[in-house]
Amino acid sequence: MTSASEQGMPPPANGAAHHETVLEVGTERIARIYAEALLRAAAKKDQADEILEELQALLDEVFKADPQFEAFLASGAVDRKRKAAVLDSVFAGRASDLLLNFLLVLNDHERLDVLHPIVAAYQELLNERAGRIKVQVRSAVPLPDDQKERLREQLRTALHKEPLLETETDPDLLGGLVVRVGDWLYDESVQAQLENIRNQIIARSSYEIQSGRNRFSTAIGN
């Protein structure tokens, strides 16, 4: 039996999506394992925050300034020995020994291509360790500092953690706030309130229509 690809037919879209999801989950799991190992090593040397700063500088300054260097390190076509030599020449004496050794370990295991998710996982783990939590806040207009501080205090009391606000302006909200913490969502925007009113009107209308049908059916039956 010939496969779909042999017949010139494209593979099912849902199969491709599932494959991409599996790859994404696998990458996140691998990134967290390396991030946990790095955080343990950094914590032993009391360098957890310093290592995060170095990792962020690597992504924000080195890779952004020279995307070809990032592509070189992530390439599976480049020999590991060549990459190791370049890492030594670029980072020795400029980065901490711990960070350089970590990059060399990633190179040995051909995992330099997952540096971005590793940094994200390291940041998340460090926040958890320090009792911090990311909070995404969307508002129709930029929040003034005093309102941000009141929101921080409310979240600090509710979550028993130090909230790290990530604010975003979204004029479509019309007013109010949308606050997301992980899977929890608090939506007090004007848009959400209007949608709730709309849903209530639809529900009430549907009930009245159905009630009218029931009365009409009963009248006919009598």
TAWO-V703693 format. One record per run of one state. SS is the DSSP state (H for helix, E for strand, C for the rest). FROM is the first residue (numbers start at 1). TO is the last residue. If there is no record, write none. Layout:
# TAWO-V703693
ss=[SS & SS]
from=[FROM & FROM]
to=[TO & TO]
This chain:
# TAWO-V703693
ss=[C & H & C & H & C & H & C & H & C & H & C & H & C & E & C & H & C & E & C & H & C & E & C & E & C & H & C]
from=[1 & 13 & 45 & 48 & 66 & 67 & 75 & 80 & 92 & 97 & 109 & 112 & 131 & 132 & 140 & 145 & 160 & 162 & 170 & 171 & 174 & 177 & 182 & 184 & 188 & 190 & 222]
to=[12 & 44 & 47 & 65 & 66 & 74 & 79 & 91 & 96 & 108 & 111 & 130 & 131 & 139 & 144 & 159 & 161 & 169 & 170 & 173 & 176 & 181 & 183 & 187 & 189 & 221 & 222]
